[in-house]
């Protein structure tokens, strides 16, 4: 077994068991490996990343800023070995982002948050839609945008955080290791805040009502909490009220409300809910017919 593999195994052992002696040994061994991997060596990038990971873990356990600075420097050196088009550029960007974010959390320097956003956006652009890391990148960027909104109050950051979080939810089915429940809680929190900012008459109120209703219904389906379904119904009713009868998209709002009412009927068995579902679906069909007559397409 080569020294690089030994160093990787030691770090993995530390991550599994949390024994600080394993981390110390992993750092020493990774430092030795880096010494025998000069510029141009095929293992230099891996060695830089491995040592950076160890130093970041050491910082987390000991709290010394110098160790985090070394982790950032090592990750940046590894990134320089991954030019645009390199297969490892996206994960290498993400490694730098994680360290920069750690420094922002400990020191609160806005420039670090801005750099984390920029690097995360680059990593996301390079990450294929089907890649398992895409959900994590979407969530991270949403969190960074939310942080900047809380600092500077720029509504565009909040709107983008909501959009990114909604995208993450679409790629995060039940059982996904990223944890759909955490994503839902984040989405609900962001949309509730956006709704507070979107008073009656605000152009974004309709979209926010729909997004929050969808999240509440999704959480009801995953956890079975009945008040979430009641709130989803209430939010969909509010959204429906914002659609004129002649609006071509009114049928979508009617169907959303019908789906929520159907969920309540299935859980409680009240015949009035089933009657309401039938009525709403008829109205949705009528809305489609009206839109067709006036030349609209849904």
Protein Blocks (a to p, Z undefined) as FASTA:
>chain_A
ZZklmmmmmmmmmmmnopaklmmmmmmmmmmmmmmmcghiaklmmmmmmmmmmmmmmmmm
nopaklmmmmmmmmmmmmmmmcghiaklmmmmmmmmmmmmmmmmmnopaklmmmmmmmmm
mmmmmpcfklmklmmmmmmmmmmmmmmmmmnopaklmmmmmmmmmmmmmmmcghianopm
lmmmmmmmmmmmmmmmmcghiaklmmmmmmmmmmmmmmmmmnopaklmmmmmmmmmmmmm
mpcfklmklmmmmmmmmmmmmmmmmmnopaklmmmmmmmmmmmmmmmmmmmmnopaZZ
